[in-house]
Amino acid sequence: MPAEDRVARSRRAIEALRNGVPNREAVEFLGCNQPQAEKEFRQLLGEAVDEESPPSNVLRMMVSGDFGAGKSHLLAHFEHIALEQGFVCSKVTISKETPLYDLGKVFKSAVENGRIRNRNGRLIEELVLATDLSSKEYVSFFKWANEAAKKEQINGMFPAALTVHEQSSELELNSKIESFWGGERIKISEVRDGLRLIGQPRTYRFRAPKVTELPPQCLRFVTEMIKGAGYRGWVVFLDEIELIGTYAPLQRGRSYAELARWLGQSKRGTYPGLVVVGTVTDDFASEIISPDGPKKDQDNIEPRLSKSRYKDVAVDAKTGMRILEDKNTSLVSPTNNDVKNTIEKMKEVYRTAYNWPAPPVKMDAGGAGFQRRMRYKVRAAINEWDLLRHDPDSRPETEGEEFRHGYKEDPDMEKKTGDDDE
């Protein structure tokens, strides 16, 4: 690798670690200290492509850990592994803008944040460019789309649009079709006009789909499309699931139900080829779901959903809560030796980034509370080196304040969806 490229990558890694948000370069340089979690993830990827055991449900994994324990770093490491093995990857951070209870928004975020190894464009466009229309994978995908439409598993617009896209040279129309596959709306008349354009006006018969039908059908279609382009499957990372603890009760119930869908435990459909890894704080179940916790969702959510317009998802909500209460993969706290090795690796990255010999960092034996966490140790070391690089005579000391995740409900979110009106 050219020296200037290594300098640039080292600086990007240090900048990300300085801000507490690990990126691809940081993970590649530092590696990961969670061998058991990595072993489980590699097993999931192996099961996803095991032809002797055709998957009927989503392959799933839930990772739990305290704030700052390294969950986001672990997901970035998992993404590197999956991309290297030929999977498409998407990371979705649950937030107010991407609420877990809204499948359409989560799906669009997964598409927008989709990554393919050695390709840098938008996911759907890159899948189109990577697809060999004469390959057995695409032929299998095309056949699936038509058969699924006949069985009413997906709307007939999907195979119709696929045929138009394959045979039409109208760039604007093809772009609209690609957006449709990515979760945007398209006029039914545009697809029918496309069929007339290619001389197949009567090949497909379909109705305008309902808005609520499209997100799950788009999820299934794009998962199959990924395999049709020759990739091994779609790995979706759902980060910060604990944010649903700040939702109003009905929104939490709907979120549990959607989690059951994403993790392949819902009766509302399956998504072969989809691998989902979620992260959640280790106190979520005890604080939000448990009958002994403040919110007692295990007792309250199912009855409340059953009395609302969301009664059809009450069973799935119960399943989602059970998943979060199950024994998840817990992150292992780093040992003093783990911390020492990580800081040593960082010294070399920092030296390369700034052409400055980073000195040893005084390593406290453990510390207390948040000071035990790798994130604190890493940021403290970088801050110390930054100060010493600019002022060699300084004697930096790092102070911090522990962040404690809260689950206070946000009333504004409830008003936006009208869920307060049952």
N, C-alpha and C positions, 0 to 999 in steps of 0.2 A: 504493500500500500504506500503511495507517495506520502512524503513527510507532511505536506500541507494538508492532505486529507486526514491524516491521523491527528494533527493538531486541531482541525475543525471538529472532528468527531469527539475528541477529548474535551474540548470546550463545551460542546453541546451536552455532554454527559455531566460535567461539573455544574453547568447552569441548571440543569434539571434537578440534580441532587441538592443544589443550594436552595431551590424552591420547594423541595420535598415532593416533587412529582417525577418519578423515574421514567426515563424514556428508553428507546431501543438501545442507544449507545451505552447508557448507564448499566443496563441489565447485561449487555454483552461483555462489558469490562469487568463487572463485579460478580456475575454469576448469581446463584441462588443457594441459600442455606436451608432449604426445605426438601430434603431427599425423599421423604415419605409422600408428601403431596405431589412431587414430580413423578414418582413411580405410579401413583394412582392415575394421574393425568395421562401418562404415556399408555397405560392400560386402556383408558377410555378411547384414545385415538386408535389403538389396535382393534378394539371391538367395533369401532365405526366402519372399518373396512374389512371385517371378517366375513367373507362370502359364505362360510359354512353356517353362520348364525345371522341370517338377514334381520336387521333391526326393525322392530315394530314400534318402538318408542324412541324418544329422545334419550341420548346418553347424557347423564348428568353428574355434577359434582358440586357440593357446597363447601365453601371454605369459610371458617370463622376465626376471628381474632380481634384483639383490642384495637382501638384507633392508633395508627402509627406502627402497628406490628409488622407491616410489610405486605399487606394483601394486594395493593396495586402493583408493587414490585413483582410479586409472584405472578400476577396476571400477565404482566409484560414478558416475563420469562416464559410462561406457557405459550404466549402468542408467538414468540421466536421459535419454539419447538414445533408448533403446529404449522407455521408457514414453511419451515424447512421440510416438513413431511408432506407438503402438497395440499394443505387445507387452506380454505379462505377463512379469514378471521375478522371479527367485528367486536369492538368494545363499546358497551353502552353504559354510561354512568347515570344511574337513576337520580332524577332531580325534579324540580318543579316544572321545568320545561319538558322533561321526559318522564312523566309519571308512569309507574309500573302498571297501573290499572288501565292505561290506554294502549292497547296492542298496536294500533296504527302508528302512534308516535314512537313507540319503542322500535317497531319494525323499521320505520323510516330512518331513525338514528342508526340502526344496525347497518342499513344500506349506505348511508352517508359516511359512516366510519369504517366501511369494509376495506380490508387490505388483502392484496394478493402479492406473493413474492415476485420481485423483479418487475412489478407493474405499479404505476403511481397515479393512474387516472381514477375516475369515478367507477364504482364497483360494476354497475350494470353495463356500462360502456366497455369496460375491460373484459368482462365475461363474453360480450358479443365478439370482441376482437380475438379472444382466445379460442373461440369455438370453431371446430372443424366440422362443417355441415355433413361431411361424408364419413365421419367417425362413428363407431358403434355406440359411443356414449351419447352423441347427439341424436342418433336414430332412436335409441332407447328413450331418451327424454321426450322427443317429439311424439312417439307412440304413447308414452305415459300421459302426456297432456291431452291427447285426443280421447283416450279411454277414460281418464278422470272426468272429462267434461260430459261424456256419455253417462257416467254413473252419478253425475251431478255433484261430484266432489269439488269441482271448481267450475266457475262460470265459463260458458262457451267462448267468451271474449278472449280468454287466454290462448287457446290453440288457434283461434282465428287471427289474433294479433301476431302470433308466432309465425303463421304462414305468410301473412302480409309482410312482416319484417324480413323474412327470408327471401321473398321474391320481388319486393318493391325496391326501387331506386330513389324513392322520394325521401330525402334526408329529413325534412321537417316532420313528416309523418312518422318515420322510424324513431326520431328523437322523442316524439310524444308517446310512442309505444314503450320505449325504454323507461320513460318516466312513469308510465302506468304500471309496469312491472315493479318499479321501485316504490309504489304506494301512492302515486298521484292519480288524479282522476283524468279520464279521457271520455270524450263524447262517443256514444255508441254509434252515431252517424259517421264518425271519422273512421272507425274500424270497418264499417260496412262499405264506405266509399273506397277504402283500401282494397277490400275484396273485389269490388267491381273493377278497380284499376288493374288488378292482376288476372282478371277474367274468371273469378270464382265467386260470383255474387250469391250463389245458392249452396255453396259447399257447407257453410256453417249457419246454424240457426241459434240465436241466443237473445236473451232479454237483457235489459239494463240491470246490473246487479244492485242490491241494496248496499248502502254505505257500510253497514255493519258486517256484511259478508266478505268484503274485500281484504281486510288485513290478514285474517287467517289463511285465505286462499293465496294471497301474495307471498306469505311466509312459506307455504308449501311449494309454490311455483318456483320461487327463487332458490330454495334449497335444492330442488330437482334440477334447476337450470345450472347451478354450480357444478353438480355432478355431470350434467350434459356437456359442460365445457372442459371436462377432463380432470377436474379437481376431486379430491377424495371426500370432501364434505365441508360443512360450514360450522365453524366454532364461534359461538357467541358468548362473550363474557358480560355478565350483568353485575356491575360493580356498585357497591354502596346500597344494597337492598334495604339496609336498616332505615333509610330515609322514609320508608312507608310508615314508620312509627310516628311520624309527624302529621300523617293524614288524618282526616275525620274517619269515624267508624266505617261508614259505607265504602269509602275509598280504600280503606285498609282491607275490607272484605273482598272487594273487587280485585285488589292487588294480589291477595293470597290466591284467588282463583286464576289470575293470569300467570302467576308463578307456577301453579300446577300445570298449566298449559305448556309453558316454556320448558318445564322439566319433564314433560312427557307423561304426566300422571292424570291427564284430563280425558274425559270421554268425548270431548269436542273435536278430536282429530289428532293424528300422529304425524310426525315429521321425520321420516327415515333420512339419515345422513346429517342430522343436526346434533351437535354436541354443545351443551350449555354448562358453563361454570359460573356460579354465583358466589358473591362474597357478602358477608353479614357480620356485624359486631357480635362478640361472643355473649353479650348480655341481652340480646334482643328477645330471645324466647322467654327468658325469665321476667323481663320488664314489660313486655307487650302481650305475649300470648298466655303465659301461665296464669291459672286461677289465683295464684298467690302474688301476682304482680299488680301494679297500679291499674292497668287497663283491662286485664282479664278477658282478652279476646277469645280465648278458648270457650268461655261460657257465653259471651255476648254477641259475637259476630254472626254466627249461623242463624239464630233467631231474628236478628235485626235484618239480615238479608232476606229472609223468608217472608218478611212483612213488607218488603220494598219491591220496586220494579226489577230488581236484580235477583229475584228468588231462584232463577234458573241456574245461578252459579254458586248457590249456597253449599252444595256438596263439594264442588271444586275448591271453594274457600277453605273448607275443613281439611281437605287434602293438602293444600298449600301450607296451612299452619302446622300440620303434622310433619311435613318435610323440614320446616324450619326448626322444629323441636327435635327431630331425629339427631342422632350422633353424626355431626359433620366432621370434616377434616379440619382439625385445629392446628393453627400455626405453632411451631415450636419456638420458644423464646431462644434468642441467640446466646451462646455461651461466650465467656470472655475471650476464648480463643477465636470464635467466629468473628467477633468485633475486631480483634487485633488483625486478623487476616484481611478483613474488609478494608480497614484503614490503611494497611500496607498497599493494597491494590490501588486505593484512591491516591496515595502519595505519588505513585508512578503516573497515574492519569493526570493528576494536577501538574506534575513536573513537565509532562508532554504538552499540556494545554498552554502553559505560560512560560515555559523554558526557565523554570525557577525551582530549585531543589527544596521541596517541602520538608520541613523538619519533623522529627517524631512528635507525636501527640501524647501527652500524659494520659494514661488510661486508668481511670478510677475503677476499682474492683466492684463492678455492679452498679452501685448507685441505688436510687430509690424511685419508685413510681415511673414517671415518663422518662427519667434519665436512663432507665434500663433499655429503652427501645432503640433499635438500630437507627431509626430516623433521627433521633436526637443526637446520637453519637456521630453520625455522618455529617449532619448540618453543623454541629459544633466544631468538628475538625475543619470543614471548609471555611467557616467564618474565621477561625483562628488563623488559617493560612492566608486568607484574604487580607487580614489586618497586618500580619507580619510581612507580607510581600510589599505592602505600601509603606509600612512603618516598622522597620526591623527592630527598633528599640522599644516597641510597645510590649506590654505584658497582658495580653487579652485573657479575659475570664468570661465564660459564657453563662448567662443566666436565662432561665426559661420559665414559662408558666404552663402548667399542665392543661391540656384541652380535654374536656369531658363531654362526650356526645350526649345530647339531650333529645327527648322525644316529645317535646311540647307541640301540641297540635296547632296547625296553621289554619285559622278560620277562613282566610282568603281563598284557599284552595277549594274548600267546600262550597263557597259562594259561586266560584267560577263554573262549577259543574252542576250546580243546583241540587246536589245530593242531600242538602238539608231539608228538601221538600219530598217527603215520602208519600 
